[in-house]
Amino acid sequence: MNWKYGLILVEVSEDGEQLCELVELYKLDDSDTYGAFCPAQIMSPEELSRANKDVERDGVNRYFYDHGTFTRQPRELPQYEWDWQPKKS
């Protein structure tokens, strides 16, 4: 499988509350790392069930949060799109 659903951590508030985003995670090469994401597009009950199974299996994905910085970009309010920049090595 080259992609799966994931719940990625995008922000932690001052009081420790975690904000997560449901996304589609993609592999960029033959490794086991899912190194790219885009917003999830759930179009059917079957896709929602698959997303639920993927998230239940994997839990909250911290990879992008731990390896980069998210900034919130306004889209059509009240929705936002998250911009992610990897940390410089």
C-alpha positions as CSV (number, residue, x, y, z in Angstrom):
1,M,0.0,0.0,0.0
2,N,1.4,3.4,-1.0
3,W,-0.9,5.4,1.2
4,K,-3.1,5.3,4.3
5,Y,-5.2,7.6,6.4
6,G,-3.5,9.2,9.4
7,L,-4.3,11.5,12.3
8,I,-1.3,13.9,12.5
9,L,-0.5,16.2,15.4
10,V,-0.3,19.7,14.1
11,E,-0.4,21.9,17.3
12,V,-0.1,21.6,21.1
13,S,-1.8,24.5,23.0
14,E,-0.2,26.1,26.1
15,D,-2.4,23.9,28.3
16,G,-1.3,20.8,26.5
17,E,-4.4,20.2,24.4
18,Q,-3.5,18.4,21.1
19,L,-4.9,19.5,17.8
20,C,-4.9,16.8,15.1
21,E,-5.8,16.7,11.5
22,L,-7.1,13.7,9.5
23,V,-5.0,13.3,6.4
24,E,-3.9,10.9,3.7
25,L,-0.3,9.8,4.2
26,Y,1.9,8.9,1.2
27,K,5.1,7.0,0.8
28,L,7.6,8.9,-1.4
29,D,9.9,6.0,-2.1
30,D,10.3,2.3,-1.3
31,S,11.0,2.9,2.4
32,D,8.5,2.3,5.2
33,T,8.2,6.1,5.9
34,Y,5.1,7.9,5.0
35,G,6.8,11.3,4.3
36,A,4.0,13.3,2.6
37,F,0.4,14.2,3.4
38,C,-2.6,16.0,2.0
39,P,-6.0,16.7,3.6
40,A,-8.2,13.6,3.7
41,Q,-11.1,13.4,1.3
42,I,-13.8,11.1,2.7
43,M,-16.4,10.4,0.1
44,S,-18.3,7.4,1.4
45,P,-19.1,5.4,4.6
46,E,-16.5,2.8,3.4
47,E,-13.7,5.4,3.3
48,L,-14.7,6.7,6.7
49,S,-14.5,3.1,8.1
50,R,-11.1,2.7,6.5
51,A,-9.9,6.0,8.0
52,N,-11.2,4.9,11.4
53,K,-9.3,1.5,11.1
54,D,-6.1,3.2,10.1
55,V,-6.2,5.7,12.9
56,E,-7.2,3.1,15.5
57,R,-4.3,0.9,14.4
58,D,-1.7,3.7,14.2
59,G,-2.8,6.3,16.8
60,V,-1.7,9.9,16.5
61,N,1.2,10.4,14.1
62,R,3.8,12.7,15.5
63,Y,6.3,12.4,12.7
64,F,5.6,15.7,11.0
65,Y,5.1,17.6,14.3
66,D,8.5,16.3,15.6
67,H,10.3,17.0,12.3
68,G,9.0,20.3,11.2
69,T,6.8,23.3,11.8
70,F,3.1,23.8,11.0
71,T,1.6,27.2,10.2
72,R,-2.1,27.8,9.7
73,Q,-3.2,29.3,6.4
74,P,-6.7,30.6,6.1
75,R,-8.7,28.9,3.4
76,E,-12.5,29.4,3.4
77,L,-13.4,30.3,7.0
78,P,-13.9,28.5,9.4
79,Q,-11.6,26.0,7.7
80,Y,-7.8,26.2,7.6
81,E,-5.1,24.5,5.7
82,W,-1.9,23.6,7.4
83,D,1.5,24.5,5.8
84,W,4.3,22.3,6.9
85,Q,8.0,23.1,6.6
86,P,10.7,20.5,7.6
87,K,13.3,21.4,10.2
88,K,16.6,22.4,8.7
89,S,19.3,19.8,9.4
